[in-house]
């Protein structure tokens, strides 16, 4: 036998023995249910009936939470840092030969918080629905970092479940472990109520010195199936009411508007965040429904649905006080010490949701003994029917206790308000104007000049709701939305819908008619740009944007387009008890654009300023606001302009291809002149054709699958032209690359090549530092200088973008391409060449093609704010475009082309003054200037 074959067989035997030893402990555990669970649920014999997927209050998929007092080292720290949730998927439920005992097969999984769909539960499986089992992955990966395949038995009358199994764990280092564990759960009954709580433990069966070992973890779950709403039904509605006037609350049918109770509350109430106001709290001891002193009072809370009934209009909820110390918005850890569980019912008479809330008790170092109790906390939630400048929350409520002041756990009343206020939920709501007297005193009426009458947007016009770009006098930038809330006594949204049918006729009116003044209210949200912060671990933490919320009311004059309002803002800084104050000394002035006209009037310009003294602590510097206004007529005009620019791009690229082809034939007809072509110029020109192809040329037309603006919904017209431009650019690049190759070869074979290479090196020594210095100036000027731009014609809320350093460098590359003739001029000077190395059609035609976008930019009015991607021909991402740059580039490119013409007629040094003595030394280079 060959030595190599013998070595292979020995290696195979050793590997088989190692595999056998590694599998043996797992196999023994899988068959040792009696060793770990016999005292809890004796092992019966399963029968052959078809299995199900539900048992007791467990559904096919059940979510829960875990707590580990030690190091849960078999799971990546990137997972345990953000969440402590898990999922249990039931694979099979089989009957056994013992009544009331069922064999259960399932999987215990931990998932990444970035792919975890939900930590909470729906309303459970309805009767008659078909449940499908979850198929766990065979091996853990980054989306499922910890998986245990378990089997065991459930004792129905005792509510005990015990399971054993093995699985896999995937660590961030790429290590794959095979943990073995036993799962023990208690209180799994066939029915459940508010006080029902499933608890248990998950313990490792590996030795403590094994890499698969982990410290025991305690488990807490909420029953999912067969939940009975019994806690609220017998309680007094007066005890649960917050005392508000039912007439000032919206009835539930105005909130639901045809949707089911559970679906509407899930989307509106349970996906919101609520700011807290501690009304009577003057010490940390009586602020929250829990014992002890809390150092940092939470500023907000959230509500989550555990179970819901559409018919009964009842809901089981979790109330979570948000931790102010969270480093990331992805952190969703469950803490029973800051969470309450309760049941709620909608009261049609009070127009409120009444909720009993209970605490989790006996929560220590383990959750295995936790239970629900102390149900003395009350919550009421309502939808205000009347808004004002100081109260614009779509959802409000209170939290209080029925304990006395001397009782343990007593706390003062807490008021909460929604932070995400949805205007579309305000059906039947009303707005009360309370600051119109101040508006009349602070806002002066603008006199209308009859010789300059123009039509301005009607207050019912869709453009009254717009996005804004904000810049403070200190240079800070931000973006936001100005949402019109009401026009006179009607909600703006419904007013706009009624007006939409006659909107086209209104825009076609040519006769000026006075429109008058109307009362109007706005909600303005501004987000300041905030850079991401680094945590101690070195990972990027997504910081919450700093916001500025202003509610304003005032007068809009439809004859002048002037809008003047008084505003109130919620001050970001709050006191030690979480109570925010309000500043109502704010004036907002906006000037709308005329409905017709394509000049500078397309801006909506405005200013937000504080009328407080500068010495006041809450004074802020004036904010300049701008936005884009447009009518349908302007939209049609802009779309026509876009079509024109697309055609101009196609024509320009085709001309470039033809001009490069003429240079190719010129060099082919007169090969003796090819060595006198500057290789640096050819490289710059070739890269100018290559870079757009490499750097995703689709950016020229925006993303083809972007449906964000009506400009790109053209039925494939953009895609066709994009293909044409790509083809012509590729042909021009290949031709130019061929010219570069032939020039290099002819230069190498030329008998005067030494002098030509010397001239090439000299031109490179001049141009390269010049280009690098220009890039340095761009970087220096770009530092801290960000320009905000907005969407021109949005079909969804206006997006904003910041022009980055990379964008400026790409524009600088376009500037270098504009001056592609500069290296040829320097080469002609240093070589004293008199050859016609460049075809006139090439350098004149290409120069004109480079100039046309700048001439077009000068001709067109680009005073409005542009959206990234809408400017196709004079694209600011490909070159520098402004009035100054356009003039400079026009003069510069024409000057370069004129110098090339003079050099090819009178010699390369014709532009160099004769008094420079060094000129003659280059003229004496032997035979360089002759063919």
Secondary structure, DSSP 8 states (H G I E B T S, - for coil): --HHHHHHHHHHHHHHHHHHHHHHHHHHHHT-HHHHHTTTS----B-SS--BS-BTTB-SEEEEEEEESS--TTS-HHHHTTB-EEEEEEEEEEEBSSTTEEEEEEEEEE--TTT---SS--S---TT---------SS--SSS-EEEEEEEEEETTTTEEEEEEEEEEE-TTS-EE--EEEEEEE---SSB-TT--EEEEEEE-S-TTSTT----EEEEE---SSB---SSTTS-HHHH-----GGGB--HHHHHTTS-HHHHHHHHTTT-EEEEEESS--SGGGSSSSSS--SS--SEEEEEEEEEETTTTEEEEEEEE--TT-S-TT-B---GGGEEEEEEEEETTTTEEEEEEEEEES-SS-STT-EEEEEEEEEEEE-BSEEBTTB--S-EEEEEESS-TTSTT----EEEEESS--GGG-TT-EE----HHHHHHHS------GGG---B--TTSGGGSEEEEEEETTS-EEEEEEEEEEETTEEHHHHHHHHHTTHHHHHT--S-----EEEEEEEEEEEE----EE-TTS-EE----EEEEEEEEEEEETTTTEEEEEEEEEEEEE-TTS-EEEEEEEEEEEE--BSS-SSGGGEEEEEEEE-S-TTSTT----EEEEEE---HHHHHHHHHHHHHHHHHHHHHHHHHHHHHHHHHHHHHH-GGGGGGS-HHHHHHHHHHHHHHHHS-GGGGG--TT--SBGGG-STTHHHHHHHHHHHHHHHHHHHHHHHHHHHHHHHHH-TTHHHHHHHHHHHHHHHHHHHHHHHHHHHHHHTT---EEE-SSBSSS--EEE--HHHHHHHHHHHHHHTTTHHHHHHHHHHT--S--S-HHHHHHHHHHHHHHHHHHHHS---S---TTT--SS-TTTS--SHHHHHHHHHHHHHHHHHHHHHHHH-TTTTS-TT-THHHHHHTSTTSS--
